[in-house]
């Protein structure tokens, strides 16, 4: 286990890692130091071949209240350039999580406000408890959900964004599921581990290379015009992976009716 008290990284023997926000006394609000810790841990996870799946979760009743008020107060006194640099680090966090080469599962309970909605939107799979409440609250204090917007708009669509960016209304886990932000709703956070175990067992049976390539494929074709460039790119991607080591192993194991070598159990 790696930790700096407020950000914990735990890894088990099955290749599952948990990145945990651990500031329940302030509803897991994050500041510049926590952002740097999260970026560092995500970079470690991305390059660690022993980690197959990352779970993002938090301790306490709330997933995250978003930006820490003391941090926001401090940044309000800084120059435009300092604010630009600071915002760039939050943008870097979102980019790192969104583009992580491993599958990511976000577990959301209680409040997920402001930037926390961005964290959820950057995860591949999101499970929320029924008590979860999402809120893009920035306009209430004269701000905008700027650096999280590319990910949130992709997750919930332009139409819902046009309402909830502007009204700052809170919406429930079940509403978030209808928007596409949440994939599964469980009754209570106590059921997160069971839901995660089911999904991670499925993910661990899949080719690590295949999942990395599939995630990259989604980004490559999402919202693109299906022109000759896209057609040629997708053809190249399948040709490349067919002749790769894992591609060959996957095809061979299927034809030989045996488990591929990436399944250890």
C-alpha atoms as an extended CHARMM CRD file, in Angstrom:
* protein
*
       265  EXT
         1         1  UNK       CA              0.0000000000        0.0000000000        0.0000000000  PROA      1               0.0000000000
         2         2  UNK       CA              1.2370000000        3.4670000000       -0.9160000000  PROA      2               0.0000000000
         3         3  UNK       CA             -0.2250000000        6.5020000000        0.8050000000  PROA      3               0.0000000000
         4         4  UNK       CA              0.2630000000       10.1240000000        1.7310000000  PROA      4               0.0000000000
         5         5  UNK       CA             -2.7070000000        9.9690000000        4.1350000000  PROA      5               0.0000000000
         6         6  UNK       CA             -5.0970000000       11.7730000000        1.7860000000  PROA      6               0.0000000000
         7         7  UNK       CA             -4.5220000000        9.5940000000       -1.2970000000  PROA      7               0.0000000000
         8         8  UNK       CA             -4.0780000000        5.8360000000       -0.9070000000  PROA      8               0.0000000000
         9         9  UNK       CA             -3.0200000000        3.2580000000       -3.4910000000  PROA      9               0.0000000000
        10        10  UNK       CA             -3.6300000000       -0.3810000000       -2.6720000000  PROA      10              0.0000000000
        11        11  UNK       CA             -2.8610000000       -3.3550000000       -4.9010000000  PROA      11              0.0000000000
        12        12  UNK       CA             -3.8500000000       -6.9870000000       -4.4210000000  PROA      12              0.0000000000
        13        13  UNK       CA             -2.3000000000      -10.1520000000       -5.8260000000  PROA      13              0.0000000000
        14        14  UNK       CA             -4.9090000000      -10.4120000000       -8.5920000000  PROA      14              0.0000000000
        15        15  UNK       CA             -3.7780000000       -7.2670000000      -10.3820000000  PROA      15              0.0000000000
        16        16  UNK       CA             -6.5380000000       -5.0660000000       -8.9870000000  PROA      16              0.0000000000
        17        17  UNK       CA             -5.4930000000       -1.6680000000       -7.6300000000  PROA      17              0.0000000000
        18        18  UNK       CA             -7.5880000000        0.7960000000       -5.6590000000  PROA      18              0.0000000000
        19        19  UNK       CA             -6.9230000000        4.5360000000       -5.7320000000  PROA      19              0.0000000000
        20        20  UNK       CA             -8.6800000000        6.0050000000       -2.7260000000  PROA      20              0.0000000000
        21        21  UNK       CA             -9.5330000000        9.5600000000       -1.7210000000  PROA      21              0.0000000000
        22        22  UNK       CA             -9.1050000000        9.6770000000        2.0450000000  PROA      22              0.0000000000
        23        23  UNK       CA            -10.2930000000       13.0290000000        3.4010000000  PROA      23              0.0000000000
        24        24  UNK       CA            -13.7250000000       12.0870000000        4.7650000000  PROA      24              0.0000000000
        25        25  UNK       CA            -13.5670000000       14.9140000000        7.3140000000  PROA      25              0.0000000000
        26        26  UNK       CA            -13.9050000000       17.4190000000        4.4210000000  PROA      26              0.0000000000
        27        27  UNK       CA            -16.0500000000       15.1870000000        2.1980000000  PROA      27              0.0000000000
        28        28  UNK       CA            -12.9760000000       14.1600000000        0.1360000000  PROA      28              0.0000000000
        29        29  UNK       CA            -12.5900000000       17.6310000000       -1.3290000000  PROA      29              0.0000000000
        30        30  UNK       CA             -9.3790000000       17.9410000000       -3.3250000000  PROA      30              0.0000000000
        31        31  UNK       CA             -6.7300000000       20.6340000000       -3.5410000000  PROA      31              0.0000000000
        32        32  UNK       CA             -3.5360000000       21.1330000000       -5.5230000000  PROA      32              0.0000000000
        33        33  UNK       CA             -1.5340000000       18.6750000000       -3.4030000000  PROA      33              0.0000000000
        34        34  UNK       CA             -4.1380000000       15.9400000000       -3.7570000000  PROA      34              0.0000000000
        35        35  UNK       CA             -4.3100000000       16.5770000000       -7.5140000000  PROA      35              0.0000000000
        36        36  UNK       CA             -0.5310000000       16.0960000000       -7.7410000000  PROA      36              0.0000000000
        37        37  UNK       CA             -0.7450000000       12.8930000000       -5.6890000000  PROA      37              0.0000000000
        38        38  UNK       CA             -3.5100000000       11.5360000000       -7.9190000000  PROA      38              0.0000000000
        39        39  UNK       CA             -1.5410000000       12.3420000000      -11.0800000000  PROA      39              0.0000000000
        40        40  UNK       CA              1.5530000000       10.6380000000       -9.6700000000  PROA      40              0.0000000000
        41        41  UNK       CA             -0.3410000000        7.5220000000       -8.6570000000  PROA      41              0.0000000000
        42        42  UNK       CA             -2.1250000000        7.2950000000      -12.0100000000  PROA      42              0.0000000000
        43        43  UNK       CA              1.2090000000        7.4970000000      -13.8100000000  PROA      43              0.0000000000
        44        44  UNK       CA              2.5060000000        4.6850000000      -11.5950000000  PROA      44              0.0000000000
        45        45  UNK       CA             -0.5470000000        2.5380000000      -12.3300000000  PROA      45              0.0000000000
        46        46  UNK       CA             -0.2850000000        3.1750000000      -16.0540000000  PROA      46              0.0000000000
        47        47  UNK       CA              3.2870000000        1.8360000000      -16.2350000000  PROA      47              0.0000000000
        48        48  UNK       CA              2.8890000000       -1.0420000000      -13.7700000000  PROA      48              0.0000000000
        49        49  UNK       CA              2.3530000000       -4.2580000000      -15.7530000000  PROA      49              0.0000000000
        50        50  UNK       CA              1.2010000000       -6.0510000000      -12.5990000000  PROA      50              0.0000000000
        51        51  UNK       CA             -1.8970000000       -3.8470000000      -12.4050000000  PROA      51              0.0000000000
        52        52  UNK       CA             -4.7230000000       -4.9680000000      -14.6760000000  PROA      52              0.0000000000
        53        53  UNK       CA             -7.6670000000       -2.8920000000      -13.3860000000  PROA      53              0.0000000000
        54        54  UNK       CA             -7.9280000000        0.3490000000      -11.3830000000  PROA      54              0.0000000000
        55        55  UNK       CA            -10.7930000000        1.1160000000       -9.0050000000  PROA      55              0.0000000000
        56        56  UNK       CA            -11.3020000000        4.7650000000       -8.0190000000  PROA      56              0.0000000000
        57        57  UNK       CA            -13.1710000000        5.1690000000       -4.7550000000  PROA      57              0.0000000000
        58        58  UNK       CA            -13.2510000000        7.2230000000       -1.5580000000  PROA      58              0.0000000000
        59        59  UNK       CA            -13.5740000000        6.6910000000        2.1680000000  PROA      59              0.0000000000
        60        60  UNK       CA            -16.5060000000        8.1030000000        4.0890000000  PROA      60              0.0000000000
        61        61  UNK       CA            -20.0880000000        9.0110000000        3.2720000000  PROA      61              0.0000000000
        62        62  UNK       CA            -19.3130000000       11.1400000000        0.2100000000  PROA      62              0.0000000000
        63        63  UNK       CA            -17.3500000000       10.4270000000       -2.9520000000  PROA      63              0.0000000000
        64        64  UNK       CA            -16.0790000000       14.0130000000       -3.2070000000  PROA      64              0.0000000000
        65        65  UNK       CA            -17.3740000000       17.5330000000       -2.6830000000  PROA      65              0.0000000000
        66        66  UNK       CA            -15.0870000000       18.7180000000       -5.4840000000  PROA      66              0.0000000000
        67        67  UNK       CA            -12.6490000000       21.5820000000       -4.9580000000  PROA      67              0.0000000000
        68        68  UNK       CA            -11.4660000000       22.3210000000       -1.4250000000  PROA      68              0.0000000000
        69        69  UNK       CA            -12.7450000000       25.7090000000       -0.2550000000  PROA      69              0.0000000000
        70        70  UNK       CA             -9.4180000000       26.7220000000        1.2900000000  PROA      70              0.0000000000
        71        71  UNK       CA             -7.6760000000       25.9420000000       -2.0020000000  PROA      71              0.0000000000
        72        72  UNK       CA            -10.2340000000       27.9560000000       -3.9650000000  PROA      72              0.0000000000
        73        73  UNK       CA             -9.8420000000       30.8930000000       -1.5790000000  PROA      73              0.0000000000
        74        74  UNK       CA             -6.0670000000       30.7470000000       -1.9790000000  PROA      74              0.0000000000
        75        75  UNK       CA             -6.2410000000       30.5540000000       -5.7780000000  PROA      75              0.0000000000
        76        76  UNK       CA             -8.6450000000       33.5130000000       -5.9280000000  PROA      76              0.0000000000
        77        77  UNK       CA             -5.7960000000       35.6970000000       -4.6030000000  PROA      77              0.0000000000
        78        78  UNK       CA             -3.2870000000       34.4470000000       -7.1860000000  PROA      78              0.0000000000
        79        79  UNK       CA             -2.4590000000       35.9350000000      -10.5710000000  PROA      79              0.0000000000
        80        80  UNK       CA             -4.0610000000       34.9140000000      -13.8530000000  PROA      80              0.0000000000
        81        81  UNK       CA             -0.8960000000       33.0290000000      -14.8200000000  PROA      81              0.0000000000
        82        82  UNK       CA             -0.8430000000       31.1450000000      -11.5230000000  PROA      82              0.0000000000
        83        83  UNK       CA             -4.5050000000       30.2600000000      -11.9620000000  PROA      83              0.0000000000
        84        84  UNK       CA             -3.8010000000       29.0930000000      -15.5010000000  PROA      84              0.0000000000
        85        85  UNK       CA             -1.0150000000       26.8010000000      -14.2900000000  PROA      85              0.0000000000
        86        86  UNK       CA             -3.1710000000       25.5140000000      -11.4440000000  PROA      86              0.0000000000
        87        87  UNK       CA             -6.1070000000       24.7510000000      -13.7500000000  PROA      87              0.0000000000
        88        88  UNK       CA             -3.6970000000       22.9900000000      -16.0760000000  PROA      88              0.0000000000
        89        89  UNK       CA             -2.8280000000       20.4940000000      -13.3640000000  PROA      89              0.0000000000
        90        90  UNK       CA             -6.4860000000       19.6390000000      -12.7850000000  PROA      90              0.0000000000
        91        91  UNK       CA             -6.8610000000       19.2660000000      -16.5430000000  PROA      91              0.0000000000
        92        92  UNK       CA             -3.8330000000       16.9470000000      -16.4750000000  PROA      92              0.0000000000
        93        93  UNK       CA             -5.4850000000       14.8190000000      -13.7910000000  PROA      93              0.0000000000
        94        94  UNK       CA             -8.6240000000       14.4120000000      -15.8860000000  PROA      94              0.0000000000
        95        95  UNK       CA             -6.5920000000       13.5760000000      -18.9990000000  PROA      95              0.0000000000
        96        96  UNK       CA             -4.4950000000       10.9980000000      -17.1230000000  PROA      96              0.0000000000
        97        97  UNK       CA             -7.5500000000        9.2510000000      -15.7040000000  PROA      97              0.0000000000
        98        98  UNK       CA             -9.5170000000        9.3940000000      -18.9400000000  PROA      98              0.0000000000
        99        99  UNK       CA             -6.6490000000        8.0040000000      -21.0360000000  PROA      99              0.0000000000
       100       100  UNK       CA             -5.3330000000        5.4420000000      -18.5620000000  PROA      100             0.0000000000
       101       101  UNK       CA             -4.3260000000        2.3100000000      -20.4640000000  PROA      101             0.0000000000
       102       102  UNK       CA             -6.0190000000        0.0510000000      -17.8840000000  PROA      102             0.0000000000
       103       103  UNK       CA             -9.7770000000       -0.3340000000      -17.3720000000  PROA      103             0.0000000000
       104       104  UNK       CA            -11.0760000000        1.9700000000      -14.6490000000  PROA      104             0.0000000000
       105       105  UNK       CA            -14.0750000000        1.5470000000      -12.3640000000  PROA      105             0.0000000000
       106       106  UNK       CA            -15.4260000000        4.4980000000      -10.3840000000  PROA      106             0.0000000000
       107       107  UNK       CA            -17.4470000000        3.9080000000       -7.2130000000  PROA      107             0.0000000000
       108       108  UNK       CA            -19.6230000000        6.8620000000       -6.2290000000  PROA      108             0.0000000000
       109       109  UNK       CA            -21.5270000000        7.2570000000       -2.9810000000  PROA      109             0.0000000000
       110       110  UNK       CA            -23.1180000000       10.3310000000       -1.4350000000  PROA      110             0.0000000000
       111       111  UNK       CA            -22.1000000000       13.6810000000       -2.8940000000  PROA      111             0.0000000000
       112       112  UNK       CA            -20.1960000000       13.9660000000       -6.1780000000  PROA      112             0.0000000000
       113       113  UNK       CA            -19.9650000000       17.6890000000       -6.8110000000  PROA      113             0.0000000000
       114       114  UNK       CA            -18.0750000000       19.8360000000       -9.2880000000  PROA      114             0.0000000000
       115       115  UNK       CA            -14.7810000000       18.2660000000      -10.2980000000  PROA      115             0.0000000000
       116       116  UNK       CA            -15.8830000000       14.9630000000       -8.7970000000  PROA      116             0.0000000000
       117       117  UNK       CA            -18.3940000000       14.6260000000      -11.6360000000  PROA      117             0.0000000000
       118       118  UNK       CA            -15.4150000000       14.9830000000      -13.9500000000  PROA      118             0.0000000000
       119       119  UNK       CA            -13.6100000000       12.1320000000      -12.1920000000  PROA      119             0.0000000000
       120       120  UNK       CA            -16.6570000000        9.9200000000      -12.6700000000  PROA      120             0.0000000000
       121       121  UNK       CA            -16.9670000000       10.9100000000      -16.3320000000  PROA      121             0.0000000000
       122       122  UNK       CA            -13.3190000000        9.9450000000      -16.9130000000  PROA      122             0.0000000000
       123       123  UNK       CA            -13.8170000000        6.3920000000      -15.6030000000  PROA      123             0.0000000000
       124       124  UNK       CA            -14.6660000000        3.5960000000      -18.0370000000  PROA      124             0.0000000000
       125       125  UNK       CA            -17.2970000000        2.0710000000      -15.7530000000  PROA      125             0.0000000000
       126       126  UNK       CA            -19.1750000000        3.8300000000      -12.9420000000  PROA      126             0.0000000000
       127       127  UNK       CA            -21.1610000000        2.1740000000      -10.1760000000  PROA      127             0.0000000000
       128       128  UNK       CA            -23.1400000000        4.4300000000       -7.8540000000  PROA      128             0.0000000000
       129       129  UNK       CA            -25.1390000000        3.8100000000       -4.7120000000  PROA      129             0.0000000000
       130       130  UNK       CA            -28.7590000000        4.9390000000       -4.6570000000  PROA      130             0.0000000000
       131       131  UNK       CA            -27.9120000000        7.7970000000       -2.3050000000  PROA      131             0.0000000000
       132       132  UNK       CA            -25.4030000000        9.3230000000       -4.7440000000  PROA      132             0.0000000000
       133       133  UNK       CA            -26.1000000000       12.8950000000       -5.8100000000  PROA      133             0.0000000000
       134       134  UNK       CA            -24.2970000000       14.5070000000       -8.7450000000  PROA      134             0.0000000000
       135       135  UNK       CA            -24.0560000000       18.2630000000       -9.1550000000  PROA      135             0.0000000000
       136       136  UNK       CA            -22.2280000000       20.5390000000      -11.5670000000  PROA      136             0.0000000000
       137       137  UNK       CA            -22.3520000000       23.3210000000       -9.0090000000  PROA      137             0.0000000000
       138       138  UNK       CA            -19.7910000000       25.7770000000      -10.3700000000  PROA      138             0.0000000000
       139       139  UNK       CA            -22.1420000000       28.5120000000      -11.6060000000  PROA      139             0.0000000000
       140       140  UNK       CA            -23.5470000000       28.8920000000       -8.0970000000  PROA      140             0.0000000000
       141       141  UNK       CA            -20.2910000000       30.5850000000       -7.1240000000  PROA      141             0.0000000000
       142       142  UNK       CA            -19.6780000000       32.3670000000      -10.4040000000  PROA      142             0.0000000000
       143       143  UNK       CA            -17.4430000000       29.7300000000      -12.0010000000  PROA      143             0.0000000000
       144       144  UNK       CA            -17.7920000000       27.1640000000      -14.8110000000  PROA      144             0.0000000000
       145       145  UNK       CA            -16.9910000000       23.4100000000      -15.0310000000  PROA      145             0.0000000000
       146       146  UNK       CA            -14.2770000000       24.1990000000      -17.5550000000  PROA      146             0.0000000000
       147       147  UNK       CA            -11.5670000000       21.5300000000      -17.5090000000  PROA      147             0.0000000000
       148       148  UNK       CA            -14.0100000000       18.7010000000      -16.7880000000  PROA      148             0.0000000000
       149       149  UNK       CA            -16.4070000000       19.7720000000      -19.5390000000  PROA      149             0.0000000000
       150       150  UNK       CA            -14.9520000000       17.7030000000      -22.4360000000  PROA      150             0.0000000000
       151       151  UNK       CA            -15.4350000000       14.5250000000      -20.4260000000  PROA      151             0.0000000000
       152       152  UNK       CA            -18.7800000000       15.3810000000      -18.8490000000  PROA      152             0.0000000000
       153       153  UNK       CA            -20.3240000000       16.5020000000      -22.1370000000  PROA      153             0.0000000000
       154       154  UNK       CA            -19.1710000000       13.2630000000      -23.7660000000  PROA      154             0.0000000000
       155       155  UNK       CA            -20.6560000000       11.2910000000      -20.8810000000  PROA      155             0.0000000000
       156       156  UNK       CA            -24.0770000000       12.9550000000      -20.5710000000  PROA      156             0.0000000000
       157       157  UNK       CA            -24.4410000000       14.6730000000      -23.9530000000  PROA      157             0.0000000000
       158       158  UNK       CA            -24.8350000000       18.2920000000      -24.9780000000  PROA      158             0.0000000000
       159       159  UNK       CA            -28.5540000000       18.4290000000      -24.2480000000  PROA      159             0.0000000000
       160       160  UNK       CA            -28.3010000000       17.4200000000      -20.5820000000  PROA      160             0.0000000000
       161       161  UNK       CA            -25.1840000000       19.5690000000      -20.1810000000  PROA      161             0.0000000000
       162       162  UNK       CA            -27.1180000000       22.6120000000      -21.3590000000  PROA      162             0.0000000000
       163       163  UNK       CA            -29.5090000000       22.1480000000      -18.4700000000  PROA      163             0.0000000000
       164       164  UNK       CA            -27.2670000000       21.0050000000      -15.6360000000  PROA      164             0.0000000000
       165       165  UNK       CA            -24.2560000000       23.2290000000      -16.3570000000  PROA      165             0.0000000000
       166       166  UNK       CA            -26.6370000000       26.2090000000      -16.2110000000  PROA      166             0.0000000000
       167       167  UNK       CA            -29.0020000000       25.2760000000      -13.3710000000  PROA      167             0.0000000000
       168       168  UNK       CA            -26.4760000000       23.5530000000      -11.0660000000  PROA      168             0.0000000000
       169       169  UNK       CA            -29.3140000000       21.2530000000      -10.0080000000  PROA      169             0.0000000000
       170       170  UNK       CA            -28.3350000000       18.0480000000       -8.2280000000  PROA      170             0.0000000000
       171       171  UNK       CA            -29.4270000000       14.8210000000       -9.9180000000  PROA      171             0.0000000000
       172       172  UNK       CA            -29.7200000000       11.3110000000       -8.5530000000  PROA      172             0.0000000000
       173       173  UNK       CA            -27.7860000000        8.1520000000       -9.3320000000  PROA      173             0.0000000000
       174       174  UNK       CA            -30.7170000000        6.7610000000      -11.2870000000  PROA      174             0.0000000000
       175       175  UNK       CA            -30.9800000000        9.9760000000      -13.3180000000  PROA      175             0.0000000000
       176       176  UNK       CA            -27.2210000000        9.8130000000      -13.9280000000  PROA      176             0.0000000000
       177       177  UNK       CA            -27.7360000000        6.2950000000      -15.2160000000  PROA      177             0.0000000000
       178       178  UNK       CA            -30.3280000000        7.4640000000      -17.7320000000  PROA      178             0.0000000000
       179       179  UNK       CA            -27.8150000000       10.1090000000      -18.8880000000  PROA      179             0.0000000000
       180       180  UNK       CA            -25.0680000000        7.5240000000      -19.3710000000  PROA      180             0.0000000000
       181       181  UNK       CA            -22.7740000000        8.8640000000      -16.6290000000  PROA      181             0.0000000000
       182       182  UNK       CA            -23.4720000000        5.8450000000      -14.4070000000  PROA      182             0.0000000000
       183       183  UNK       CA            -23.6170000000        2.2700000000      -15.6550000000  PROA      183             0.0000000000
       184       184  UNK       CA            -25.0050000000        0.4990000000      -12.6050000000  PROA      184             0.0000000000
       185       185  UNK       CA            -26.8180000000        1.5290000000       -9.4160000000  PROA      185             0.0000000000
       186       186  UNK       CA            -26.6510000000       -0.5410000000       -6.2380000000  PROA      186             0.0000000000
       187       187  UNK       CA            -28.7690000000       -0.0860000000       -3.1300000000  PROA      187             0.0000000000
       188       188  UNK       CA            -25.9390000000        0.9100000000       -0.7870000000  PROA      188             0.0000000000
       189       189  UNK       CA            -22.1940000000        1.4630000000       -0.8790000000  PROA      189             0.0000000000
       190       190  UNK       CA            -21.8100000000       -1.7760000000        1.0900000000  PROA      190             0.0000000000
       191       191  UNK       CA            -22.5480000000       -3.5940000000       -2.1810000000  PROA      191             0.0000000000
       192       192  UNK       CA            -19.7080000000       -1.9440000000       -4.1150000000  PROA      192             0.0000000000
       193       193  UNK       CA            -17.2560000000       -4.7610000000       -3.4410000000  PROA      193             0.0000000000
       194       194  UNK       CA            -19.6060000000       -7.4430000000       -4.7650000000  PROA      194             0.0000000000
       195       195  UNK       CA            -20.3570000000       -5.4420000000       -7.9100000000  PROA      195             0.0000000000
       196       196  UNK       CA            -16.6570000000       -4.7260000000       -8.4320000000  PROA      196             0.0000000000
       197       197  UNK       CA            -15.6850000000       -8.3520000000       -7.9580000000  PROA      197             0.0000000000
       198       198  UNK       CA            -18.1180000000       -9.3950000000      -10.6690000000  PROA      198             0.0000000000
       199       199  UNK       CA            -16.8580000000       -6.8050000000      -13.1540000000  PROA      199             0.0000000000
       200       200  UNK       CA            -13.1560000000       -7.2220000000      -12.3880000000  PROA      200             0.0000000000
       201       201  UNK       CA            -13.4660000000      -10.9960000000      -12.8210000000  PROA      201             0.0000000000
       202       202  UNK       CA            -14.7930000000      -10.3470000000      -16.3120000000  PROA      202             0.0000000000
       203       203  UNK       CA            -12.0840000000       -7.8170000000      -17.1160000000  PROA      203             0.0000000000
       204       204  UNK       CA             -9.2890000000      -10.0960000000      -15.9050000000  PROA      204             0.0000000000
       205       205  UNK       CA            -10.3330000000      -12.7510000000      -18.4280000000  PROA      205             0.0000000000
       206       206  UNK       CA             -9.7520000000      -10.3170000000      -21.2860000000  PROA      206             0.0000000000
       207       207  UNK       CA             -6.5130000000       -9.5640000000      -23.1060000000  PROA      207             0.0000000000
       208       208  UNK       CA             -4.7050000000       -6.6180000000      -21.4460000000  PROA      208             0.0000000000
       209       209  UNK       CA             -3.4330000000       -5.5130000000      -24.8480000000  PROA      209             0.0000000000
       210       210  UNK       CA             -6.8750000000       -5.9740000000      -26.3600000000  PROA      210             0.0000000000
       211       211  UNK       CA             -8.5120000000       -3.7800000000      -23.7350000000  PROA      211             0.0000000000
       212       212  UNK       CA             -5.8760000000       -1.0560000000      -24.1630000000  PROA      212             0.0000000000
       213       213  UNK       CA             -6.3750000000       -1.1230000000      -27.9130000000  PROA      213             0.0000000000
       214       214  UNK       CA            -10.1770000000       -1.1860000000      -27.5880000000  PROA      214             0.0000000000
       215       215  UNK       CA            -10.1260000000        1.8880000000      -25.3500000000  PROA      215             0.0000000000
       216       216  UNK       CA             -7.8520000000        3.7200000000      -27.7760000000  PROA      216             0.0000000000
       217       217  UNK       CA            -10.1430000000        2.6580000000      -30.6290000000  PROA      217             0.0000000000
       218       218  UNK       CA            -13.1290000000        4.2900000000      -28.9470000000  PROA      218             0.0000000000
       219       219  UNK       CA            -11.2770000000        7.5950000000      -28.7050000000  PROA      219             0.0000000000
       220       220  UNK       CA            -10.1410000000        7.2830000000      -32.3260000000  PROA      220             0.0000000000
       221       221  UNK       CA            -13.6210000000        6.8410000000      -33.8110000000  PROA      221             0.0000000000
       222       222  UNK       CA            -15.8520000000        8.7020000000      -31.3450000000  PROA      222             0.0000000000
       223       223  UNK       CA            -17.7800000000       11.5240000000      -33.0480000000  PROA      223             0.0000000000
       224       224  UNK       CA            -15.7130000000       11.1590000000      -36.2090000000  PROA      224             0.0000000000
       225       225  UNK       CA            -17.1650000000       11.2670000000      -39.6960000000  PROA      225             0.0000000000
       226       226  UNK       CA            -16.9300000000        7.7450000000      -41.1490000000  PROA      226             0.0000000000
       227       227  UNK       CA            -14.6810000000        8.7260000000      -44.0190000000  PROA      227             0.0000000000
       228       228  UNK       CA            -11.9210000000        6.8130000000      -45.8020000000  PROA      228             0.0000000000
       229       229  UNK       CA             -9.3370000000        7.8920000000      -43.2250000000  PROA      229             0.0000000000
       230       230  UNK       CA            -11.3740000000        6.3520000000      -40.3900000000  PROA      230             0.0000000000
       231       231  UNK       CA            -12.0540000000        3.2020000000      -42.4260000000  PROA      231             0.0000000000
       232       232  UNK       CA             -8.3700000000        2.8030000000      -43.2440000000  PROA      232             0.0000000000
       233       233  UNK       CA             -7.3550000000        3.4350000000      -39.6290000000  PROA      233             0.0000000000
       234       234  UNK       CA             -9.7240000000        0.7870000000      -38.2500000000  PROA      234             0.0000000000
       235       235  UNK       CA             -8.5250000000       -1.7400000000      -40.8360000000  PROA      235             0.0000000000
       236       236  UNK       CA             -4.9210000000       -1.0700000000      -39.8270000000  PROA      236             0.0000000000
       237       237  UNK       CA             -5.7620000000       -1.4370000000      -36.1420000000  PROA      237             0.0000000000
       238       238  UNK       CA             -7.2980000000       -4.9050000000      -36.5630000000  PROA      238             0.0000000000
       239       239  UNK       CA             -4.4630000000       -6.0250000000      -38.8510000000  PROA      239             0.0000000000
       240       240  UNK       CA             -1.8720000000       -4.8250000000      -36.3260000000  PROA      240             0.0000000000
       241       241  UNK       CA             -3.4750000000       -6.5920000000      -33.3840000000  PROA      241             0.0000000000
       242       242  UNK       CA             -4.0850000000       -9.8320000000      -35.2990000000  PROA      242             0.0000000000
       243       243  UNK       CA             -0.3490000000      -10.2920000000      -35.8400000000  PROA      243             0.0000000000
       244       244  UNK       CA              0.6350000000       -9.1330000000      -32.3310000000  PROA      244             0.0000000000
       245       245  UNK       CA              1.7860000000      -11.6050000000      -29.6730000000  PROA      245             0.0000000000
       246       246  UNK       CA             -1.4140000000      -11.3810000000      -27.6390000000  PROA      246             0.0000000000
       247       247  UNK       CA             -3.5550000000      -11.4170000000      -30.7610000000  PROA      247             0.0000000000
       248       248  UNK       CA             -1.8820000000      -14.6190000000      -31.9020000000  PROA      248             0.0000000000
       249       249  UNK       CA             -2.1860000000      -16.1480000000      -28.4410000000  PROA      249             0.0000000000
       250       250  UNK       CA             -5.8790000000      -15.2450000000      -28.2410000000  PROA      250             0.0000000000
       251       251  UNK       CA             -6.6860000000      -16.7660000000      -31.6310000000  PROA      251             0.0000000000
       252       252  UNK       CA             -4.6120000000      -19.8820000000      -30.9140000000  PROA      252             0.0000000000
       253       253  UNK       CA             -6.1980000000      -20.4630000000      -27.5030000000  PROA      253             0.0000000000
       254       254  UNK       CA             -9.6770000000      -20.0780000000      -28.9980000000  PROA      254             0.0000000000
       255       255  UNK       CA             -8.9740000000      -22.5760000000      -31.7930000000  PROA      255             0.0000000000
       256       256  UNK       CA             -7.2410000000      -24.9800000000      -29.4080000000  PROA      256             0.0000000000
       257       257  UNK       CA            -10.0710000000      -24.6740000000      -26.8500000000  PROA      257             0.0000000000
       258       258  UNK       CA             -7.7960000000      -23.6420000000      -23.9880000000  PROA      258             0.0000000000
       259       259  UNK       CA             -7.4080000000      -20.5850000000      -21.7850000000  PROA      259             0.0000000000
       260       260  UNK       CA             -5.1220000000      -17.8230000000      -23.1080000000  PROA      260             0.0000000000
       261       261  UNK       CA             -1.9380000000      -17.2790000000      -21.1380000000  PROA      261             0.0000000000
       262       262  UNK       CA             -3.1100000000      -13.9830000000      -19.5990000000  PROA      262             0.0000000000
       263       263  UNK       CA             -5.6820000000      -15.8670000000      -17.4860000000  PROA      263             0.0000000000
       264       264  UNK       CA             -3.7920000000      -16.9240000000      -14.3750000000  PROA      264             0.0000000000
       265       265  UNK       CA             -6.4650000000      -18.5630000000      -12.2320000000  PROA      265             0.0000000000
